[in-house]
Amino acid sequence: MALHRDIFWVGRQWAVTGAGIQAVDQRLRGVLDIEIARLWDDGLVQSRRAKPGVNAADFDNALTVARERFPREPEPDAFVAQLEALGVIEAAVVSPAVPAMSLRAEGRLARFLPQWRIRR
């Protein structure tokens, strides 16, 4: 996998990009890359560091830069609990998820259904 177009730091063996931590050597085809969502997974980080041929000092520098660049997101429930403790919100937060779109076209010809478009 090629390096992401947003490059924030480049070391000898590792780079911090918009995709997370990526190996500079493209012959590895992204096998050792760590995506942003898994930067805080200590088991995965330790397994990558333990691989043979990994420059541990460079990997640690990349991990430090990546964790500063992409901080851990607080747990949503903990965040809501903090707001409730401070008295900012009183009621439980309703999920903002949009209900699934239902298509009612069974038994009707498509050419007679109204058309719709998404405006930009």
Buried (B, 14 or more C-beta within 10 A) or exposed (E): EEBBEEBBBBBEBBBBBBBBBBBBEEEBEEEBBBBBEBBBEEEEBEEBBEEEEBBEEBBBBBBEBBBEBBEEEEEEEEEBEEEBEEEEEEEEEEEEEEEEEEEEEEEEEEEEEEEEEEEE
